[in-house]
């Protein structure tokens, strides 16, 4: 089971990790985007940290929905609406829950990623965050179907996300600002796939504490 306290800690730890990687994410984005992904993610999660104490006593679903709304209202660029939608959709699947089963955890992430797809309309291979999310979800589903424990499954999930992230390097971007560069987008790692990996890896590290 994943407790509400662990979810809150994951969000807090994510804010710390995104702050520490702000310049790295912005550097990745400067090559193929607006050079603001790290700055935007850091700003958004600083707002999340301001909001979190006001909802920490609510259920997991309501906490995640509030985080989503906070990101949508405070983050510029594409990442705010995408990650905001991710957390809002995730929260809607676990309303009233105080702890999460493995199945809840998978459904939460799946619903969030479906929200990203509806909003961003990306496909696998378009050089977006979905290139990290898709293999991560596949690995999680396979692990839980196999009866593996939560930590084992999350390790495989994070490894799959990392591979997906690195696999964006040789791709030509088909979405967003990066797509304007055409072939010049080849050879650069997608910043959204990178922040996806960081967020999932922080979930793993939080549950391993």
C-alpha positions in Angstrom: 0.0 0.0 0.0 1.1 3.6 -0.7 0.0 5.9 2.1 -1.3 9.5 1.8 1.8 10.6 3.7 4.0 9.0 1.1 2.1 10.8 -1.7 2.6 14.1 0.0 6.3 13.4 0.6 6.6 12.5 -3.1 5.2 15.9 -4.1 7.6 17.6 -1.6 10.6 15.6 -2.9 9.6 16.3 -6.5 9.7 20.1 -5.8 13.2 19.6 -4.4 14.4 17.5 -7.3 13.0 19.9 -9.9 14.6 22.8 -8.2 18.0 21.0 -8.2 17.6 20.1 -11.9 16.2 23.5 -13.0 19.2 24.5 -14.9 19.7 21.1 -16.5 16.1 21.0 -17.8 16.4 24.5 -19.1 19.6 23.7 -20.8 18.0 20.8 -22.6 15.1 23.0 -23.5 17.3 25.8 -24.8 18.6 23.4 -27.5 15.1 22.6 -28.9 12.5 24.8 -27.1 11.9 28.0 -25.3 14.7 27.5 -22.7 12.1 27.7 -19.9 11.1 24.1 -19.0 13.3 23.9 -15.9 12.3 27.4 -14.8 8.6 26.7 -15.4 8.6 23.3 -13.6 10.5 24.8 -10.6 8.1 27.8 -10.4 5.1 25.5 -10.6 6.2 23.2 -7.8 7.1 26.1 -5.6 3.5 27.1 -5.9 2.5 23.5 -5.2 4.6 23.7 -2.0 2.7 26.8 -1.0 -0.7 25.1 -1.6 0.1 21.6 -0.2 -0.2 22.5 3.5 -3.8 23.7 2.9 -4.9 20.3 1.5 -2.6 17.8 3.2 -5.5 16.7 5.4 -7.7 15.9 2.4 -7.8 12.5 0.6 -5.2 11.6 -2.0 -7.6 12.3 -4.9 -8.3 15.8 -3.7 -4.7 16.5 -3.0 -3.7 15.5 -6.5 -6.5 17.5 -8.1 -5.5 20.6 -6.2 -1.9 20.1 -7.4 -3.1 19.8 -11.0 -5.1 23.0 -10.8 -2.2 24.8 -9.2 0.2 23.8 -12.0 -2.3 24.8 -14.7 -2.7 28.2 -13.2 0.9 28.9 -12.4 3.1 27.3 -15.1 3.7 28.8 -18.5 4.5 26.9 -21.7 3.2 23.5 -22.6 4.4 21.8 -19.4 1.9 23.5 -17.1 -1.3 22.4 -18.9 0.2 18.9 -19.5 1.4 18.2 -16.0 -1.6 20.0 -14.6 -3.9 17.7 -16.6 -1.9 14.7 -15.5 -2.3 15.4 -11.8 -6.0 16.4 -12.1 -6.9 13.2 -14.0 -4.8 11.2 -11.6 -6.7 12.7 -8.7 -10.1 12.0 -10.2 -9.3 8.2 -10.3 -8.6 8.0 -6.5 -11.1 10.4 -5.0 -11.8 9.6 -1.3 -8.8 7.2 -1.0 -6.5 7.5 2.0 -4.1 4.8 0.6 -3.4 3.2 -2.7 -3.2 -0.4 -3.8 -0.9 -1.4 -6.6 -3.8 -1.3 -9.0 -4.8 2.2 -7.8 -1.2 3.4 -8.4 -1.3 2.0 -12.0 -4.8 3.4 -12.7 -3.7 6.8 -11.3 -0.7 7.1 -13.6 -2.6 5.7 -16.6 -5.4 8.2 -16.2 -2.8 11.0 -15.9 -1.0 9.9 -19.0 -4.3 9.6 -20.9 -5.0 13.2 -19.9 -1.6 14.2 -21.3 -2.4 12.5 -24.6 -5.8 14.1 -24.9 -4.3 17.6 -24.3 -1.0 17.2 -26.2 -2.2 14.7 -29.0 1.3 13.2 -29.1 2.1 9.7 -30.4 5.0 7.4 -29.5 8.1 8.6 -31.3 7.1 12.3 -31.6 9.9 13.2 -29.1 7.7 14.2 -26.2 7.2 13.3 -22.6 5.0 10.4 -23.8 8.1 8.6 -25.1 9.1 8.2 -21.4 5.6 7.6 -20.0 4.5 4.9 -22.5 7.3 2.3 -21.7 7.0 3.2 -18.0 3.3 2.3 -17.9 4.0 -0.9 -19.9 6.6 -1.9 -17.4 4.4 -1.2 -14.5 1.5 -3.1 -15.9 3.7 -6.1 -16.7 5.3 -6.1 -13.2 2.0 -5.9 -11.3 0.5 -8.6 -13.6 3.5 -10.7 -12.7 2.7 -10.3 -9.0 5.9 -8.3 -8.2 6.0 -6.1 -5.1 5.6 -2.3 -5.5 9.3 -1.3 -5.2 10.4 -4.0 -7.7 7.8 -2.8 -10.1 8.7 0.9 -9.6 12.3 0.1 -10.2 11.4 -1.5 -13.6 9.1 1.4 -14.3 11.8 4.0 -13.7 14.3 2.0 -15.8 11.8 1.9 -18.7 11.2 5.7 -18.4 15.0 6.3 -18.4 15.4 4.2 -21.5 12.4 6.0 -23.2 13.9 9.4 -22.2 17.3 8.5 -23.8 15.6 7.1 -26.8 14.2 10.6 -27.6 17.8 11.8 -28.5 17.9 10.4 -32.1 14.2 11.3 -32.8 13.0 14.2 -34.9 10.5 16.3 -33.0 6.9 16.2 -34.3 5.2 18.4 -31.6 5.6 21.8 -30.0 8.3 24.3 -30.5 11.0 21.7 -31.1 9.1 20.5 -34.3 9.9 23.9 -35.9 13.5 22.9 -36.0 12.9 19.8 -38.2 16.1 17.7 -38.5 18.0 20.1 -36.2 15.9 18.6 -33.3 17.7 15.3 -33.8 20.5 14.6 -31.3 18.9 16.4 -28.3 17.1 14.7 -25.3 13.5 15.8 -24.8 13.1 18.0 -21.7 9.6 16.8 -21.0 10.7 13.1 -21.1 13.5 14.1 -18.8 11.2 15.7 -16.2 8.9 12.7 -16.5 11.8 10.4 -15.6 12.8 12.7 -12.7 9.2 12.7 -11.3 8.9 8.9 -11.5 12.4 8.3 -10.1 11.4 10.6 -7.1 8.3 8.5 -6.5 10.6 5.4 -6.3 13.1 7.1 -4.0 10.3 8.3 -1.8 8.8 4.8 -1.4 12.2 3.4 -0.7 12.9 5.8 2.2 
